[in-house]
Amino acid sequence: MGTLQDPGLGNDAYRVTFDGQLDLQLLSIGTLLNRYSEDRFVPFLVKIDIEGFEADLFKENTEWVQKFPVLIVELHDWMLPRSANSQNFLKCVSSLDRDFVFRGENVFSIKNTND
């Protein structure tokens, strides 16, 4: 559970925080994949732009990453200096067989195998 925070930077800058007020239910990507059986849903691409919440998303339960041939992540270290916000993402993908392409604010992570 978390709280939706408006830092006053416009509609595309809302952030999720854990500040003790629990008014927003958070679902992991793994939970969403489990809700929809793979006979009806085959993951291909996930685009993640969550305004600094990457540190929490990639902290644990990241088995879902390898299910997506294409992963696009907008990292926000520039917005949260001295917090190593991308560290969990980098730890998660560093041991996987994937290529990386950097385009603007996005990191494209492309799976090298068809398993």
C-alpha positions in Angstrom: 0.0 0.0 0.0 1.2 3.5 -0.7 0.2 7.1 -1.3 0.0 9.0 -4.6 2.0 12.2 -4.3 1.7 15.3 -6.5 5.1 17.1 -6.4 3.5 20.0 -8.4 5.4 19.2 -11.6 2.4 18.4 -13.8 0.2 15.4 -14.7 3.1 13.3 -15.7 5.1 13.6 -12.5 3.0 12.0 -9.9 4.9 9.6 -7.6 4.1 6.8 -5.2 5.4 7.0 -1.6 5.3 5.0 1.5 4.5 7.6 4.1 2.3 5.8 6.6 -0.9 6.7 4.8 -2.1 3.6 3.0 -4.7 4.7 0.4 -3.3 3.2 -2.8 -3.2 -0.6 -3.5 0.0 -1.6 -5.3 0.2 -4.7 -7.5 3.4 -6.2 -8.7 3.9 -7.2 -12.3 4.3 -10.8 -11.2 0.9 -10.6 -9.5 -0.7 -9.2 -12.7 0.9 -12.0 -14.8 -0.4 -14.6 -12.4 -3.9 -13.2 -12.6 -4.0 -13.7 -16.4 -3.1 -17.3 -17.4 -0.4 -17.5 -20.0 -2.8 -19.4 -22.4 -4.7 -16.1 -22.8 -1.8 -13.6 -22.3 1.7 -13.9 -23.6 4.0 -11.1 -22.3 6.0 -9.2 -24.9 6.7 -5.7 -23.9 6.5 -3.7 -20.7 7.1 0.0 -20.5 7.9 1.3 -17.0 7.8 5.0 -16.3 7.1 5.3 -12.6 8.8 8.5 -11.5 11.4 7.1 -9.2 9.6 4.0 -7.9 12.0 1.8 -9.9 14.1 1.2 -6.7 11.0 -0.5 -5.1 9.8 -2.3 -8.3 13.2 -4.0 -8.9 14.0 -4.6 -5.2 12.5 -8.1 -5.0 10.2 -10.5 -6.9 11.7 -9.7 -10.2 11.2 -13.2 -11.9 8.8 -11.5 -14.3 11.6 -9.6 -16.0 12.7 -12.6 -18.1 9.2 -13.2 -19.3 9.2 -10.0 -21.3 11.3 -10.0 -24.5 11.3 -6.2 -24.5 11.6 -4.2 -21.3 11.6 -0.4 -21.6 12.5 1.5 -18.4 12.7 5.3 -17.8 15.2 5.7 -15.0 15.1 8.7 -12.6 18.5 9.0 -11.0 18.5 12.6 -12.3 15.4 13.4 -10.3 16.6 11.7 -7.1 20.3 12.5 -6.8 22.4 10.5 -4.4 19.8 7.8 -3.9 21.1 5.2 -6.3 17.6 4.8 -7.6 18.6 2.7 -10.5 20.7 0.3 -8.5 18.1 -2.4 -8.1 17.2 -2.3 -11.8 20.9 -2.7 -12.7 21.4 -5.6 -10.2 18.3 -7.3 -11.6 19.3 -7.2 -15.3 23.1 -7.4 -15.0 23.1 -11.2 -14.9 20.5 -11.7 -17.6 21.3 -12.4 -21.3 19.9 -9.2 -22.6 21.1 -6.3 -24.9 20.6 -2.7 -23.9 19.9 0.3 -26.1 19.7 3.8 -24.7 17.3 6.2 -26.4 16.5 9.5 -24.8 15.2 8.9 -21.3 14.6 5.2 -22.0 16.6 2.1 -21.5 15.5 -0.7 -23.9 16.4 -4.2 -22.5 16.0 -6.8 -25.2 16.1 -10.5 -24.4 18.6 -12.5 -26.5 16.9 -15.9 -26.2 13.5 -17.3 -27.1 12.9 -19.4 -24.0 
